[in-house]
Amino acid sequence: MQLVFHKLSDLPSSKQLDLFEKFSTQEPDYIESFIKNKLNRYEGNHLVHTKVLIDREADKLVGFFSLTMNTVNLAKKYKRNHSVFTDEKFTEYPAIDISYFAIDSGYQKYGLGRSLMQLAFKVILETVHEYVGASVVTLTSLDSAVGFYNKIGFEEAGHGGMRNEHLMLLSIPEIETMLT
């Protein structure tokens, strides 16, 4: 397996279609619906920027993540326990949101999810956070992936908009520590 990492917008649209057509997950209603109905529109309107991990030998999409900006209310306990700046004036904290993260079903259980998340963290620190202030990284996890995100270091901080969605947080200082 020879893995290559690309910015989605750098790939020709025909290549993007081909890669995503073959992509399948354990959460087709959520992830595959996003791919079919929203990904190109969100990318084209600069709502998210997506990175893809490709198995060059098999010419298959291994996984992807989409990043955007967000704000989040942080509990005092979270701020204290995770070295987040505390100031009475801050009620909403700037965040970098991993709005979508998925590994193809055929590539799961090989440690590639963890590897892709490490790549996401590097992108966040080296490109986004280098130029934009943020206190935490957020993501919304489905029930089936909460354990995976907990192992990486994310902490559940509440529920998302739907019944099986969980708001997960990881502070920038914690990510910096992980990558050093």
Buried (B, 14 or more C-beta within 10 A) or exposed (E): EEBEBBEBEEBEEEBBEBBBEEBBBEBEEBBBEBBEEBBBEBBEEEEBBBBBBBBEEEEBBBBBBBBBBBBBEBEEEBBEEBBBEEEEEBEEBBBBBBBBBBBBEBBBEEEBBEBBBBBBBEBBBEEBBEEEEBBBBBBBBBEEBBEBBBEBBBBEBEEBEEEEBBBBBBBBBBBEEBEE
